[in-house]
Amino acid sequence: MISEPELVGGGGFERPEVLTEAPPSRPPRPPRARRPWLWALGGAVAASALWGGGLYAYERAKPTGPDLQGYRHVEDLCGAARLEALAGVLGERREDRTPPVVNEPAISETGCEVGFGPPEAEQTVSITYTLHKVTDPGPEFEARTQQSGLLVKVDGIGEQAFFDDMEAEGGRLRVLDGPAEFQVDIYRQSYDMNGEEIASSLDLSGIEVPLTQDVLALMAELRK
């Protein structure tokens, strides 16, 4: 009978090592794509911020010009100028003539010429209305006016007003009211088409009173 071998030296059979396979690892997940609307939204917000900042800078840099104080450009100045006080002195209003009109971003200018009285002894009123939209005409108005000989200051109309009195022959009134500048000339026809002097009994001395009344009415009409 064969017996199990005796253990020698306390040793024994070594246990065979058992190798176990690790479970297969899962393949890495692909990176999740960013939702396109998130970056699109971020780009839109950034673009909006840039656009808003640019617009704000543009608005701050844009020249504002003087306050127009309600004054507006008109194509038909003769229609706005009633001249009722002058008609009471000069006679019936009978003819209107409109010179060329200027209407630009920086300035607008329009005029009106009106004839009063009979054709053989006509008085003419010429009006020029200038609206300064960008520059302030105030600092230079008095200097230019006095250089033209208009040395009599008129109170109660606009910010500055001067009258050049030609006594019996008429006169000229210049008015500045904020951005609006007015020049009104009154003169009578002294000669006919043949060069003959026209006798007139009409004395235009003191014409600045009805003239001032009519310019005040015109200023109010242009601010409506």
C-alpha positions as CSV (number, residue, x, y, z in Angstrom):
1,M,0.0,0.0,0.0
2,I,1.4,3.3,-0.9
3,S,1.1,5.9,1.7
4,E,1.1,9.7,1.3
5,P,4.6,11.0,1.5
6,E,5.6,12.5,4.7
7,L,6.1,16.2,5.1
8,V,9.8,16.8,5.3
9,G,11.0,19.8,7.1
10,G,7.6,21.1,7.7
11,G,7.3,21.9,4.0
12,G,4.4,20.8,1.9
13,F,3.1,21.2,-1.5
14,E,2.8,24.7,-2.7
15,R,-0.6,25.7,-3.8
16,P,-0.7,26.6,-7.4
17,E,-1.5,30.2,-7.9
18,V,-4.9,30.8,-9.5
19,L,-5.0,33.6,-11.9
20,T,-8.3,35.3,-12.4
21,E,-9.0,37.6,-15.3
22,A,-10.3,41.1,-14.5
23,P,-13.6,41.9,-16.0
24,P,-13.4,43.7,-19.3
25,S,-13.5,47.5,-18.7
26,R,-16.1,49.6,-20.5
27,P,-14.9,51.7,-23.4
28,P,-14.6,55.4,-22.6
29,R,-17.7,57.5,-23.4
30,P,-17.2,60.0,-26.2
31,P,-17.2,63.6,-24.9
32,R,-20.7,65.2,-24.9
33,A,-21.1,67.8,-27.5
34,R,-22.0,71.3,-26.3
35,R,-25.4,72.4,-27.2
36,P,-25.1,74.8,-30.1
37,W,-27.7,77.2,-28.8
38,L,-25.6,77.9,-25.7
39,W,-22.6,79.3,-27.6
40,A,-24.9,81.0,-30.1
41,L,-26.7,82.7,-27.3
42,G,-23.4,83.7,-25.7
43,G,-22.2,85.1,-29.0
44,A,-25.5,87.1,-29.5
45,V,-25.2,88.5,-26.0
46,A,-21.6,89.6,-26.6
47,A,-22.5,91.1,-30.0
48,S,-25.4,92.9,-28.5
49,A,-23.2,94.3,-25.7
50,L,-20.6,95.5,-28.3
51,W,-23.3,97.0,-30.5
52,G,-24.9,98.7,-27.6
53,G,-21.6,100.1,-26.4
54,G,-20.7,101.3,-29.9
55,L,-24.1,103.0,-30.2
56,Y,-23.7,104.7,-26.9
57,A,-20.3,106.0,-27.8
58,Y,-21.7,107.2,-31.2
59,E,-24.5,109.0,-29.5
60,R,-22.1,110.7,-27.1
61,A,-19.8,111.7,-29.9
62,K,-22.5,112.9,-32.2
63,P,-22.7,116.7,-32.2
64,T,-26.0,117.9,-30.8
65,G,-26.0,121.5,-32.0
66,P,-28.1,124.2,-30.4
67,D,-31.6,123.7,-29.1
68,L,-34.0,124.6,-31.9
69,Q,-36.5,125.9,-29.3
70,G,-39.5,124.7,-31.4
71,Y,-38.5,126.5,-34.6
72,R,-39.1,124.6,-37.8
73,H,-38.2,124.9,-41.4
74,V,-41.0,126.1,-43.7
75,E,-41.1,126.0,-47.5
76,D,-43.7,128.8,-47.8
77,L,-42.5,131.7,-45.7
78,C,-45.0,134.0,-47.3
79,G,-47.8,131.8,-46.1
80,A,-46.5,132.0,-42.5
81,A,-46.0,135.8,-42.6
82,R,-49.4,137.5,-42.4
83,L,-47.9,141.0,-42.0
84,E,-51.3,142.4,-40.9
85,A,-49.8,145.4,-39.0
86,L,-47.7,146.5,-42.0
87,A,-50.7,146.2,-44.3
88,G,-52.5,148.7,-42.1
89,V,-49.7,151.2,-42.9
90,L,-48.5,150.3,-46.3
91,G,-51.8,149.5,-48.0
92,E,-53.2,146.3,-49.5
93,R,-51.0,143.3,-49.8
94,R,-51.1,142.4,-53.5
95,E,-48.1,140.2,-54.5
96,D,-45.9,137.5,-53.0
97,R,-42.5,136.4,-54.4
98,T,-40.6,133.5,-53.0
99,P,-36.8,133.2,-53.5
100,P,-35.0,129.8,-53.7
101,V,-35.2,127.7,-50.5
102,V,-32.3,126.1,-48.8
103,N,-32.9,123.1,-46.4
104,E,-29.7,121.3,-45.4
105,P,-28.8,119.3,-42.3
106,A,-26.7,122.2,-40.9
107,I,-28.9,125.2,-41.9
108,S,-32.1,126.1,-43.6
109,E,-33.1,129.4,-45.2
110,T,-36.2,130.7,-46.9
111,G,-37.4,134.1,-47.9
112,C,-40.4,136.1,-49.0
113,E,-41.0,139.3,-50.8
114,V,-44.3,141.1,-50.5
115,G,-45.6,144.1,-52.4
116,F,-48.0,146.5,-50.8
117,G,-50.0,149.4,-52.2
118,P,-50.6,150.4,-55.8
119,P,-48.2,149.2,-58.5
120,E,-47.2,152.8,-59.4
121,A,-46.1,153.5,-55.8
122,E,-45.3,150.1,-54.4
123,Q,-43.7,149.4,-51.0
124,T,-41.8,146.1,-50.7
125,V,-41.2,144.0,-47.6
126,S,-38.4,141.4,-47.9
127,I,-38.0,138.7,-45.2
128,T,-35.2,136.2,-44.8
129,Y,-35.6,133.5,-42.2
130,T,-32.5,131.4,-41.3
131,L,-32.5,128.4,-39.0
132,H,-29.1,127.4,-37.7
133,K,-29.3,123.7,-36.9
134,V,-25.7,123.0,-35.8
135,T,-23.8,126.1,-34.9
136,D,-24.9,128.8,-32.4
137,P,-25.2,132.1,-34.2
138,G,-25.3,134.1,-30.9
139,P,-21.7,135.0,-30.4
140,E,-21.2,136.6,-33.8
141,F,-24.7,138.0,-34.4
142,E,-24.2,141.5,-32.8
143,A,-20.8,142.0,-34.4
144,R,-22.1,141.2,-37.9
145,T,-25.2,143.3,-37.4
146,Q,-23.4,146.4,-36.2
147,Q,-20.9,146.0,-39.1
148,S,-23.9,146.4,-41.4
149,G,-24.8,149.7,-39.7
150,L,-27.8,148.5,-37.6
151,L,-26.9,150.4,-34.4
152,V,-30.3,151.0,-32.8
153,K,-31.1,148.2,-30.3
154,V,-34.8,147.1,-30.1
155,D,-36.1,145.6,-26.9
156,G,-39.0,143.2,-26.4
157,I,-38.3,140.9,-29.4
158,G,-36.1,137.9,-29.4
159,E,-32.8,137.7,-27.6
160,Q,-31.2,140.4,-29.7
161,A,-32.7,142.8,-32.2
162,F,-31.4,145.9,-34.1
163,F,-33.0,148.4,-36.4
164,D,-31.5,150.5,-39.1
165,D,-33.8,153.5,-39.5
166,M,-33.9,155.0,-43.0
167,E,-36.6,157.4,-41.9
168,A,-39.0,158.2,-44.7
169,E,-37.5,155.6,-47.0
170,G,-38.0,152.6,-44.7
171,G,-35.6,150.5,-42.6
172,R,-34.2,147.1,-41.8
173,L,-34.8,145.0,-38.7
174,R,-32.6,142.0,-37.7
175,V,-33.6,139.7,-34.9
176,L,-31.9,136.7,-33.3
177,D,-34.0,134.3,-31.2
178,G,-32.0,131.2,-30.2
179,P,-31.1,129.4,-33.5
180,A,-33.5,131.5,-35.6
181,E,-32.4,134.6,-37.4
182,F,-34.6,137.1,-39.1
183,Q,-33.9,140.0,-41.4
184,V,-36.7,142.2,-42.7
185,D,-36.2,145.1,-45.1
186,I,-38.8,147.7,-46.0
187,Y,-38.3,150.1,-48.8
188,R,-40.5,151.9,-51.3
189,Q,-40.2,152.1,-55.0
190,S,-38.6,155.4,-55.8
191,Y,-38.4,155.1,-59.6
192,D,-40.6,153.6,-62.3
193,M,-39.4,151.4,-65.2
194,N,-38.6,154.5,-67.3
195,G,-36.3,155.9,-64.6
196,E,-38.6,158.6,-63.6
197,E,-38.8,159.4,-59.9
198,I,-42.1,158.4,-58.2
199,A,-43.7,160.9,-55.9
200,S,-45.1,159.3,-52.8
201,S,-46.8,160.9,-49.9
202,L,-46.2,157.8,-47.7
203,D,-43.8,158.5,-44.8
204,L,-42.3,155.3,-43.4
205,S,-40.9,157.0,-40.3
206,G,-41.8,154.9,-37.2
207,I,-42.3,151.8,-39.4
208,E,-40.4,149.7,-36.8
209,V,-43.4,149.5,-34.5
210,P,-45.8,147.6,-36.9
211,L,-42.7,145.8,-38.2
212,T,-41.8,144.5,-34.8
213,Q,-45.5,143.4,-34.2
214,D,-45.5,141.3,-37.4
215,V,-42.1,139.7,-36.8
216,L,-43.3,138.6,-33.3
217,A,-46.4,137.1,-34.9
218,L,-44.2,135.3,-37.5
219,M,-41.9,133.9,-34.8
220,A,-44.9,132.5,-32.9
221,E,-46.2,130.9,-36.2
222,L,-42.8,129.2,-36.9
223,R,-42.8,127.6,-33.4
224,K,-46.2,125.9,-33.8
